[in-house]
Each structure stands twice: as C-alpha cells, then as structure tokens.
Amino acid sequence: MIKKKEEKDIEIDLTGPDGNAFVLLGYAKQFARQLGYSKEDQTQLIELMTSGDYENLLEVFDDHFGSFVTLYR
C-alpha cells in the first residue's frame, strides 16, 4: 500500500503487493512522467531497472525517486 506522508513523502511497503517488480516499474513510469522525463529517458530508466535482479531494480528506483519515495522491507 502506498501512503502519502506530509504531501511530499511517499512510502511503499515492499512486503506487500506494491513490492512486486511490475508494480514498481509502473510507479517508476508514473513518477518519471510526472517529473518530466522524456520518452527516451523513461525507456532508458525501465531498461536500467530491468537489466539486473530485484535488488538492482530497487537500487535504480531509489537512485531516481529516493528523494520523495521511501521503500520499506
């Protein structure tokens, strides 16, 4: 479940359904669009996220969106 905290912080519980890799990819696409990433940058982000294992996906997600999204295990 995604929780909004103080309007800017988003928390994602990785132990629940939101921790699914495909769900996280969807969030990444959504956040990238909202932040104004170009189509090319969005494609590169998804390719980078899917270029390794689940831990890689989380690391790339956190690198790009960690300033406003907190991932909980």
One Martini backbone bead per residue (centre of mass of N, CA, C, O) as a GRO file, in nm:
protein
   73
    1MET     BB    1   0.097   0.036   0.021
    2ILE     BB    2   0.036   0.367  -0.028
    3LYS     BB    3   0.178   0.648   0.144
    4LYS     BB    4   0.109   0.965   0.250
    5LYS     BB    5   0.354   1.215   0.368
    6GLU     BB    6   0.338   1.537   0.382
    7GLU     BB    7   0.275   1.545   0.050
    8LYS     BB    8   0.591   1.425  -0.035
    9ASP     BB    9   0.586   1.150   0.103
   10ILE     BB   10   0.646   0.815  -0.006
   11GLU     BB   11   0.527   0.488   0.080
   12ILE     BB   12   0.669   0.154   0.025
   13ASP     BB   13   0.567  -0.178   0.065
   14LEU     BB   14   0.757  -0.461  -0.020
   15THR     BB   15   0.573  -0.695   0.127
   16GLY     BB   16   0.365  -0.624  -0.069
   17PRO     BB   17   0.213  -0.565  -0.370
   18ASP     BB   18   0.407  -0.307  -0.421
   19GLY     BB   19   0.677  -0.502  -0.443
   20ASN     BB   20   0.631  -0.559  -0.717
   21ALA     BB   21   0.806  -0.518  -1.000
   22PHE     BB   22   0.570  -0.421  -1.186
   23VAL     BB   23   0.471  -0.201  -0.997
   24LEU     BB   24   0.736  -0.040  -0.981
   25LEU     BB   25   0.747   0.021  -1.282
   26GLY     BB   26   0.487   0.185  -1.285
   27TYR     BB   27   0.580   0.402  -1.089
   28ALA     BB   28   0.823   0.495  -1.251
   29LYS     BB   29   0.663   0.594  -1.494
   30GLN     BB   30   0.488   0.795  -1.344
   31PHE     BB   31   0.713   0.967  -1.213
   32ALA     BB   32   0.864   1.039  -1.473
   33ARG     BB   33   0.635   1.195  -1.602
   34GLN     BB   34   0.593   1.401  -1.365
   35LEU     BB   35   0.913   1.494  -1.400
   36GLY     BB   36   0.973   1.511  -1.728
   37TYR     BB   37   1.054   1.278  -1.874
   38SER     BB   38   1.148   1.152  -2.140
   39LYS     BB   39   1.089   0.889  -2.335
   40GLU     BB   40   1.383   0.800  -2.344
   41ASP     BB   41   1.433   0.812  -2.035
   42GLN     BB   42   1.215   0.609  -1.960
   43THR     BB   43   1.331   0.371  -2.119
   44GLN     BB   44   1.610   0.368  -1.979
   45LEU     BB   45   1.507   0.319  -1.695
   46ILE     BB   46   1.368   0.046  -1.745
   47GLU     BB   47   1.617  -0.097  -1.856
   48LEU     BB   48   1.785  -0.062  -1.597
   49MET     BB   49   1.585  -0.203  -1.399
   50THR     BB   50   1.588  -0.483  -1.597
   51SER     BB   51   1.917  -0.560  -1.600
   52GLY     BB   52   1.851  -0.721  -1.334
   53ASP     BB   53   1.767  -0.762  -1.035
   54TYR     BB   54   1.575  -0.668  -0.776
   55GLU     BB   55   1.796  -0.497  -0.640
   56ASN     BB   56   1.846  -0.321  -0.886
   57LEU     BB   57   1.567  -0.203  -0.910
   58LEU     BB   58   1.574  -0.063  -0.630
   59GLU     BB   59   1.826   0.111  -0.676
   60VAL     BB   60   1.724   0.273  -0.919
   61PHE     BB   61   1.471   0.380  -0.792
   62ASP     BB   62   1.616   0.527  -0.556
   63ASP     BB   63   1.797   0.711  -0.729
   64HIS     BB   64   1.540   0.864  -0.864
   65PHE     BB   65   1.307   0.859  -0.594
   66GLY     BB   66   1.434   0.891  -0.292
   67SER     BB   67   1.348   1.196  -0.223
   68PHE     BB   68   1.009   1.088  -0.209
   69VAL     BB   69   1.073   0.774  -0.167
   70THR     BB   70   0.992   0.504   0.054
   71LEU     BB   71   1.139   0.190   0.118
   72TYR     BB   72   0.991  -0.102   0.260
   73ARG     BB   73   1.060  -0.430   0.432
   0.00000   0.00000   0.00000
